[in-house]
Amino acid sequence: MHTSALRGGVLAAWVNRLRSVFARGRASERAPYLRPYQTAGYQRRGGRGATALAGLGGTNVRSAPESALARVDLPLLLAITALLLLGTVMVYSASISLADSPRYSVGPNYFLLRHLASLALALIAAAVTFGLPIAWWQKLAPWAFVGALLLLVVVLVPGVGQGALGARRWISLKVLNLQPSELMKVACVLYAADFTVRKQDYMHSFRRGFAPMATVMAVIGCLLLLQPDLGAFGVIVAIGMGILFLGGVNARLFAGIVASLAASFALVIWLSPWRRERIFAYLDVWNPEYALGKGYQLTHSLIAFGRGEWFGVGLGGSVEKLHYLPEAHTDFVLAVIAEELGLVGVLVVVILFYALIKRAFEIGRQAVALERTFAGLVAQGIGVWLGVQSFINMGVAMGLLPTKGLTLPLLSYGGSALLSTLVALALLARVDYENRLLMRGGRA
């Protein structure tokens, strides 16, 4: 009896030792994402955050006085502020010449004042968004998606939806023209993250893991193509697919789906004569047949980039914005930046977007490491959204991609785009805030 008890005790000791080894292994995998929070200011003795850190390779330290800056993500805040300030200046610069355009017949400050009003409204919406816990947003995700879907239907109703340049994409609210496709981007981030969390056990199944999301995307695609707005549809598909991929969908299934989507987009483009013409113009933009037709915007955008050279012609000195480059204050604001601020200005924009997107993925990984999967997928989904949309806009302006009407987040003129982007960034900031709160021993 004594020998068997001794053997049992030795076996139990070895099992406990193995468990501690595996625990250290998991901690070493997750600790890099928590390292920014492993400081004395974030750990309180006996708090939940301190316990979590102790289990993840951290140590319990005496709490120290916490600065106000420790509660916010300074790099994220600086990147957003810099892009908003630069965007305000460049919207004013790119739109001031539109005062003498017969299409608008407005004052020189018209677009600046509307942009500032949209920015104020967007900041209020962002503040409200930041004030709600992520758990609330997870509960609201299906309702937000249904609401955005209904708006996509409403915009197609004659007499309700407002049209411009051959597209019907806006609902007039007098003080603001609401673009439902922009709100759908936020709703898609929330819905796709919630769907992935709920269907986590079926991510390897086509019927139960992917087919429902594919059906939802198909419905959104049909509504957006009726407007038409292929660019927004592409971004929304990228958001949904990106979150599914990050959520652990089967790799072979994902590759097959991507190939099918690429074929579908190619078919849509080929069946639309005017979209097909854009592709031909993109491939031979300096051909006289296209330079004054479908390739007109791209040729003048490239001229703006060429005139800017290294340091630009100076703020306000752009020639292309003087009615040569259409939509210079919206889709092609980067071309005006390139002409007035040169390659240096473009590189600053690229670096700011890189910092913003990189931080979004880092915040997402930190949330996942804290076992907050929904919050992590929301943060990374926002990173996918901003990365894809900014890449497409910059690629179009530089001639790397065919012309497509997508705004540059935070920089282009557009009230709905600014509203949806700042709401999404407020969600990102909320995820980071709750990460920090948990690591200080608080509750989200």
N, C-alpha and C positions, 0 to 999 in steps of 0.2 A: 504493500500500500504506500509505504514511504517512497519507494523507487518510482512508482507510477505518478505520484504527486509531484516528485522532483522533475520527472520528464515533462509533465504538463506545464509546470512553471517555466521550464526552459523553452518549450514550444511557444508559450504565450509571450515570453520575452522576445523571441525571434520575430513573431508576428508584429508586435509593437514596433520593433526596430525597422522592419520593412515598411510599415505604414509611415513612420517618420521620414524614411528615405524618399518615398513617393511624395510625401507632403512637401519636402524640400525641393524636389524636382518640379512640382507644380508651381511652387513659389518662385523658383528661378526663371520659369517661363513667363510668369505674370508680373514679376517685380519691375522689369524695365518700363512697363506702362504706368506703374504707380510711383516711379522714382521721383517725378516732380513734386509729389505730395508728401514724400517721406522727410518732412522737416519738423522741427520742434513746434512750429506755429500751427501745424495741422493735427497734432496728437495730444489728446487729453487723457490723463490717467483714468482708467476704468471705462472709457468711452468705447462705443462700438467701433469707431475708426481705429483706435489704438489696438483693439483686439484683432481687427482684420489685418492691420499691418504686422502684428506679431506673428500671425499665421502665414504671412506672405513674405517673410524675411525681414520685416521692419522691427524696430525696437520701441519699447515704451519709454518716452522721454517726458520730462516735466514740461507742462504747457508754458509757452512763452507769450508775451504780448503780441497780438496779431495786428499787422498793419492793414489799412483799408485796401491796399493794392493786392494783398494776399487773397482777397475774396473775388477778384476779377482776373480774367485771363488777359494780361496786358498786351502780349503780341497780337492776339485776336482783335482786341479793341483798337489798337493802333493801326492795324491793316485795314479794318473797316472804315475808321475815321479818315485815313489818308485817301482811300478810294472815293469816299463820299465827297470830300473836299475837292479833290481833283475833278471828279465828275461834275460838280456844280460849276466850277470855273470853265470846263471845256464845253458844257452844254450852253453856257452863256456865249462863249466865244464862237461856237459853231452855229448858233441860231440867231445871232444879232443881225446878220445880213438878210434874214428872212422877212424883215419889216417891209422891204420894198418888193416882195414877191407877190404877184397877182393871185397866187394860190391861197395865201394866208391873209394878207392885208391887216396886219397887226402891228403893234408898237415894237420897238427894239428890245424891250424888257419883258415882252409877253411870255416867252418860253421860260425865261429865268424865274419869273414870279410863279408860274404854274409849277415849275420844278420844285421850288422852295415850299410851296403849299403842299405838294405831294409828299415831299420829304418830311414835313411836319406831321402830316397824317400818318405816314408810315412809321415814324418814330413813336407816336402814341400807340399805334397798333403793336409795335414791337415791345413796348413797355408792358402792355396788357398781357401779351404772349409770355413774356419772361416771368410775369407774376404768377402764372399757373404752373403747378407741378407737372412733371412729365407723365406721372401716373394718370392725371386728368386727361392729358392729350391722348394717351393710349385708349381711354374710354371713349373719347370724342372722335377717334380716327374714322370709324365707319360712317358716322353722321357727317363729318366734314367731307368725306369722299362723296356721299350721296348728294350733299348740298352743291358741291362743285360740279357734279355730273348733271344736276338739274339746270344749273346755270349754262352749261354747254348746250343744253336743249333749248333754253329760253333765248339764247343769242341767235338762234336760227329762225325764230318766229318773225315773220314779216311785220315791220312797224316797230319792233322792239330792238332787234339787233341793228347796230349802226355799221355802215360799210365805209371802206376807204381803199382806193387803189385796187378795186376788184375783189376785195375780201370783206366778209362780214364777221368781225371778231369782237366787237365792243357793245356794251350796254351803257347807254347814257344815263348818268346819275346827276346831270347838270354840273355839279362841282367836279366830277371826275368821270372819265370814261372807263368803266370797269371791263377788263379783259379776262373772261372766265378761264382761259387756258393757262394764265399765270397762276390763278388760285389753285388750279388742278395740280400744278407742280408740288405745291405744299401738301395738298390733300393726298397726292400719290405717295409722297415720302412717308407720311403717317400711316396710310393704309397698307402699303407694302411691308413696312416694318412690323405692324400689328399682325398682318397675315403670316409673315415668316415666323413670328414667335408662336402663333397659335398652331401652325402646321409644321412645327419643327420636327416632329416624328415622321412626317411624310415627305420630307424634302427629296427623297430618292425615288418617289413615285410620280409618274407623269400624270396619272388620273387625279390623284388627291393633292399632290404637291405643286404641280405647275399648271394643269388645265384650268383651274378656277382663275388664276391670275392672268393667264393667256386670254380667257374670255373677257375679263374686265378690260384688258388692254385693247382688245379688238373693238369693244363698244366705244371706248374713248377715241380710238383711231378713226372709226366711222364718223363720229361727230366732228372731229377736228378736220378731217378731209372734206367735209361738207362746207367748211367755212371759206376757203381751205387754209390750213396751217400745218404743213408737213414738218416744219422746223420744230414747233412745239411738241408735235407727236413724237418726233425723234428723241427729244430731250426726256419726255415722260417715259418712253420705252426704256431709255438708258437708265433712268432712276429705278424703275421697277426691276429690270434685269440685274442691275448692279446690286440692289439690296438682296435679291434672291441668291445671287452668287456669293455675297458676303455671308448670307444666312446658312450656307452649306448645301445648296442644291447640287445634285449629282453632276460631276464634271462632264461626262459623256452626253448626258441630257442637255446640259447647258450649251455645249458646243453645237449640238444639233439644232437647238433653238436659235442660236445666234446665226447659223447658216441660213435657216429658214427665214428669219427676219430680214437678213441682208437681201435674200432673193425677193422677198415681198416688197421691200423699199425700191429695189431695182425695177420691179414690175410696175409699181405705181408711177415711177418717174417715166418709164418708157411709154406707158399708156397715156401720158399727159403731154401733148405736143409742146406746150409752152415750157414745161419742165425739161423736156428733152432738148429744146433749143438752148436752155441755160447750160446744159452739160456740154453741148457742142461749142457754145461761146466760151466756156471756161477752158476747153482744150485748145482753142485757137483765138484767144481774146483780141489779138491785134489785127486779125483779119478784118478788112474794111467792111465785110458783110455783117460782122458782129460788133465792131468797135463803136458804132453809133446806134446799136440796137440792144440785144440782150447782154452784151458785154460792156455797155456804156459805164455803169457804176464801177465795175472792176477796173477798167482802164483808168478812170479818173482817181480811183483809190490808189492805184500803183503810181500814178503821177505824183500824188500827194506824198507817198512814201519816198519817192525819188527826190522830190524838192527838199524834204526835211534833212537829208543827209545825216550828219552826226548829231548836231545840236539844234537843228530846226531853224526856221526863219524868224522865230520870235513869237511870243504869245500875242494872238490877235492878227498875225500877219499872213494867215492862210489865204491863198487865192482860190483853191478848190471849193471852199465853202461858199464862194460868191456865185451860187446857182449853177456851178459846174458839177458838183458831186451831190446827187440827190440823197436825201435822208442823212445828211452829214451829222445831225445832232442826235440821231437814234442809232440805226444799224451800223453806220460808218464813222462813229465818233473816234475810233482808234486811228483812222486815216488823218483826221484833223490833228490829233495828238502827235502823230508821226511827222506831219508837215510843220507844225509850230514848235514842237519840243524835240524833234529828231529821234534818232535811234536811242539816245539816252532816255528820253521820255517813255518810249515803248518798252524798254527794258525795265524801267521802274514799275510800269503797270504789270508786266509779266511776273516780276519778283513779288509784288504785293499779292497777286492772285495765287502764286505758288505758296507763299507763307500762309495765306488764308485757307487754302485747300489742305495743305499739309497738317495744319492745326486741327482742322475738322476731323481728319482721319485719326490723329493722335487722341483727341477727345473721345472719339468712338471706341478706340481700343481700350482706353482707360475705363470707360463705362462697362465694356464687356468683361474686363478683368475684375470688375467689382460685381459681376453677375447681374448686370443691368442690361440685358440683351436688347430690349426694345429701344432704350435710350441710345445704346451704342449704334444700332442700325439706323436710327434717325440721324445721328450725327454724321455717320459715314454716307448715308443717302444724300444729305445736303452737300457733302464734299463731292460726290459723284455729279450731282446736278450742276454745281458751280463750275466744276472742272470741265464737263462736257460742253456746257453752254458757252463758257468763255473761250474754250479751244475752237469751237465752231465759228464764233464771231471773229476772233483774231485770224483764224485760217482763211475766212472769206475775205476779210479786209486786205490780207497779204497775198491773196491769190493762190493760196494752198488748197482751198476747197471751193466748190461751185457756190455761186451767190445764193444766199438764203437769208431770209428776214428774221434774224434773231438779235436781240439787244445784248449789249455787253453789261453784265450785272454790275449795279452800283454806279456805273459811269454814264450809260445812255439815258436820254430823256424818255420818260414813260412812267406814268403814275402807278399803273397796276404792277408793272415789273418791279419798280422800287418797293412797293408795298409787300409783294410776295417775298422778295429777296430779304428784306429786313425782318419780316416775320420768321422766315427760315433761320436767319442768323440769330434771332432772339431765342429760338428753340435750341440752337447749338450752344449759345451762351448758358441757357438754363441747364442743359446736360452737364456742362463743365461745372457750373455752380453746385449742382447736386453731388457731383463727384467729390468736389472739395468739401462739401458739407459732411458727407459720409466719412471722409478721411479725418475730419476733425471730431468725429464721434457724435455728430448730430443725426437728424432724420430728414430724409428728402420729402 
